[in-house]
Amino acid sequence: MSLLNRSLAAVTTASTVASRQLGMSARANAPIKNVTVIGSGLMGSGIAQVVAQAQLNVTVVDRTDAILEKAHAAIDKSVRRIAKKKFADDTKAQDAMVEDVMKHITMTTDIPQSVKEADLVIEAIVENLTMKRNVFEQIEGASRTGTLLATNTSSISLAEIAANLKRKSNFAGLHFFNPVPVMKLLEVARYHETSDETFNTLMEFGKTIGKTTVSCKVRMCFSLRDSLPNSISFNQPTVLNNSNTIELLRVTAYTCSFQDTPGFIVNRLL
């Protein structure tokens, strides 16, 4: 190969790499419009609901149509409950709100198909490392290069879940609290491979769906609930539904000593 041809090849390669990097950066900084949620249980359904309520498109994935039908009915019931409170004496307005939210939700059993156009994929299945890795392998193989990947885990290390991923910089944690439609707090967890673009986009996404987002790093330590006074019960669905409790979180969350159990810790509250 001549010197000229080698130079042209080098320029072409550099241009291709730069274009790919630019494409990934643009996706990471662009607003999230299409979300896929893997898992339609209590957490997955709740996540799908708040995404749809924010007028974003969401596809929910699970193993069987029967499971998905049950999840669809549960979301419909939950949204209708909210609509009745918001429009107590107006049944037409209630129906319109439910219809408006539910039209943004699609159900499927096909993971590869569900993630093809996704800007963000949130995994919300059982706390099993092998299963999570298998799911993310399918997601990464079928999704676009710039698709962001997130797990709702609160007990497994992000590094362990992402161990086999090729695009580790696109991966982070989105830790929702149960019940998702009620609890306002959302932990956005990053680990050493998570890019700033991914992290910042997920922080903005959390705000878009109406959550109070907090930045945290994943360490081998107590989770957020362990950093709060014993008087705070996370089994009470209204515990985060007021500004005083949010302020309490700001005051009481702290970095703790290393422990044997992995979990999230809030090191910096925004």
C-alpha positions in Angstrom: 0.0 0.0 0.0 1.4 3.4 -1.0 2.0 6.2 1.5 -1.0 8.1 0.0 -3.3 5.1 0.3 -2.2 4.5 3.9 -2.9 8.1 4.7 -6.3 8.0 3.1 -7.1 4.8 5.0 -6.0 6.4 8.3 -8.2 9.5 7.7 -11.2 7.3 6.8 -10.8 5.2 9.9 -10.4 8.3 12.1 -13.5 9.8 10.5 -15.5 6.7 11.1 -14.5 6.4 14.7 -15.3 10.1 15.3 -18.7 9.7 13.7 -19.5 6.8 15.9 -18.4 8.7 19.0 -20.4 11.7 18.0 -23.4 9.5 17.4 -23.1 7.9 20.8 -22.6 11.3 22.5 -25.6 12.8 20.7 -27.8 9.9 21.8 -26.6 10.2 25.4 -27.4 13.9 25.4 -30.7 13.7 23.6 -34.0 13.5 25.5 -35.4 10.0 26.1 -38.6 9.4 24.3 -38.9 5.7 23.9 -38.4 3.4 26.9 -38.5 -0.4 27.3 -39.1 -2.0 30.7 -38.0 -5.6 31.1 -40.2 -7.2 33.7 -43.9 -6.5 34.4 -44.0 -7.2 38.1 -44.8 -4.7 40.8 -41.7 -2.6 40.1 -41.8 -3.0 36.3 -45.4 -2.1 36.0 -45.0 0.9 38.3 -42.0 2.2 36.2 -44.0 1.7 33.0 -46.9 3.7 34.5 -44.9 6.8 35.5 -43.1 6.8 32.1 -46.4 6.7 30.3 -47.9 9.4 32.6 -45.0 11.6 31.5 -46.2 11.2 27.9 -43.3 9.0 26.9 -43.7 5.8 24.9 -43.0 2.6 26.9 -42.8 -1.0 25.9 -43.2 -3.6 28.7 -41.7 -7.1 28.2 -42.4 -10.3 30.1 -42.4 -14.0 29.5 -46.1 -14.7 28.6 -49.1 -12.8 27.3 -51.0 -13.9 30.4 -48.5 -12.1 32.7 -48.6 -9.0 30.5 -52.4 -8.9 30.5 -52.3 -9.0 34.3 -49.8 -6.2 34.3 -51.8 -4.1 31.9 -54.9 -4.4 34.0 -52.9 -3.4 37.1 -51.6 -0.3 35.5 -55.0 0.6 34.2 -56.4 0.3 37.7 -53.7 2.3 39.2 -54.0 5.2 36.7 -57.8 5.1 37.1 -57.4 5.6 40.8 -55.2 8.7 40.2 -57.7 10.0 37.7 -60.6 9.6 40.1 -58.7 11.7 42.7 -57.8 14.3 40.2 -61.2 14.6 38.5 -63.5 13.5 41.3 -66.8 14.6 39.7 -65.9 14.3 36.1 -66.1 10.7 34.7 -65.3 11.8 31.2 -62.1 13.5 32.3 -61.2 10.4 34.3 -61.7 8.2 31.2 -59.8 10.6 29.0 -56.8 10.6 31.4 -56.7 6.8 31.6 -56.9 6.5 27.8 -54.2 9.1 27.3 -51.8 7.3 29.6 -52.6 3.8 28.4 -52.1 4.6 24.8 -48.4 5.2 25.5 -48.0 1.6 26.7 -47.2 -1.5 24.5 -46.9 -5.0 25.8 -44.7 -7.8 24.2 -42.9 -11.0 24.9 -40.2 -10.3 22.3 -37.1 -8.7 23.9 -35.1 -8.1 20.7 -38.0 -6.5 18.9 -38.9 -4.3 22.0 -35.4 -2.7 22.2 -34.7 -1.9 18.6 -36.0 1.7 18.8 -35.5 2.2 22.5 -33.6 5.2 23.8 -33.5 3.6 27.3 -34.0 0.0 28.5 -34.7 -0.5 32.2 -34.3 -4.0 33.6 -36.7 -4.8 36.5 -36.6 -8.6 36.9 -35.9 -10.8 39.9 -32.6 -10.3 41.8 -30.7 -13.0 40.1 -27.3 -12.1 38.6 -27.3 -14.8 35.9 -30.7 -13.9 34.7 -29.9 -10.2 34.6 -26.7 -10.8 32.7 -28.6 -13.0 30.2 -31.2 -10.3 29.7 -28.7 -7.6 29.1 -26.8 -9.8 26.6 -30.1 -10.0 24.6 -30.7 -6.3 25.0 -27.2 -5.2 23.9 -27.3 -7.5 20.9 -30.5 -6.1 19.6 -30.4 -2.4 20.6 -28.8 0.6 18.9 -25.3 1.6 19.8 -26.5 4.7 21.7 -29.2 3.0 23.7 -28.8 3.5 27.5 -29.1 0.5 29.7 -30.2 0.6 33.4 -31.0 -1.9 36.1 -33.4 -1.4 39.0 -31.4 -3.6 41.3 -30.8 -2.5 44.9 -28.7 -5.5 46.0 -26.4 -6.6 43.1 -23.2 -4.7 42.1 -23.5 -2.8 38.8 -20.0 -4.0 37.8 -21.1 -7.6 38.2 -24.3 -7.1 36.2 -22.4 -5.3 33.4 -19.4 -7.6 33.4 -20.2 -9.0 29.9 -21.4 -5.8 28.3 -19.5 -4.3 25.4 -20.9 -0.8 25.9 -20.3 -0.4 29.7 -20.3 3.4 29.5 -24.0 3.2 28.5 -24.9 1.3 31.7 -26.1 2.6 35.1 -28.6 2.0 37.9 -32.1 3.5 38.2 -33.3 2.5 41.7 -37.0 3.2 42.1 -38.8 2.8 45.4 -42.1 0.9 45.9 -44.8 1.8 45.1 -43.3 3.6 42.1 -46.3 5.8 41.2 -46.3 7.2 44.8 -42.6 7.3 45.9 -40.9 10.4 44.6 -37.3 9.4 45.2 -35.2 7.9 42.4 -31.5 7.0 42.9 -29.4 7.3 39.8 -26.4 5.1 40.4 -23.2 5.1 38.5 -20.1 2.9 38.7 -16.6 3.5 37.3 -17.5 2.7 33.7 -20.7 4.9 33.5 -20.1 7.9 31.3 -21.0 11.4 32.3 -23.3 11.6 29.3 -25.2 8.5 30.4 -25.4 9.7 34.0 -26.6 13.2 33.1 -29.2 11.9 30.7 -30.6 9.6 33.3 -30.8 12.3 35.9 -32.8 14.4 33.4 -35.0 11.4 32.6 -35.8 11.0 36.3 -36.9 14.6 36.5 -39.0 14.2 33.3 -41.0 11.4 34.9 -41.7 13.5 38.0 -39.1 12.0 40.4 -36.7 13.7 42.9 -33.4 12.4 41.5 -30.4 11.8 43.8 -26.9 11.0 42.6 -25.2 8.0 44.2 -22.3 5.7 43.7 -22.5 2.0 44.2 -20.3 0.7 47.0 -20.2 -2.3 49.3 -22.1 -0.6 52.0 -25.5 0.1 53.6 -28.3 1.1 51.3 -30.2 4.4 51.6 -32.8 2.9 53.8 -30.1 1.9 56.3 -28.9 5.4 56.5 -32.2 6.7 57.7 -33.5 6.8 61.3 -35.4 3.7 62.5 -38.5 5.8 62.8 -38.7 6.0 58.9 -40.6 3.1 57.4 -40.3 2.4 53.7 -43.4 0.2 53.9 -45.5 3.3 54.2 -46.5 4.4 50.6 -46.7 8.1 51.6 -43.4 8.4 53.4 -41.8 10.4 50.5 -44.9 12.3 49.5 -44.0 15.5 51.2 -41.2 18.0 51.1 -40.3 17.6 54.8 -39.4 14.0 54.2 -37.3 14.8 51.1 -35.4 17.4 53.2 -34.9 14.7 55.9 -33.3 12.5 53.3 -31.0 15.4 52.3 -29.9 15.8 56.0 -29.6 12.2 57.0 -28.1 10.4 54.0 -24.4 9.9 54.5 -21.5 7.8 53.4 -21.2 4.7 55.6 -18.6 2.1 56.4 -17.9 -0.8 54.1 -20.1 -3.8 54.7 -20.5 -7.3 53.2 -23.7 -6.7 51.3 -23.8 -4.6 48.1 -26.2 -1.8 47.9 -26.6 1.9 47.0 -25.5 4.8 49.1 -26.2 8.4 48.5 -22.9 10.3 48.6 -24.2 13.5 47.0 -27.7 14.7 46.9 -28.8 17.1 44.2 
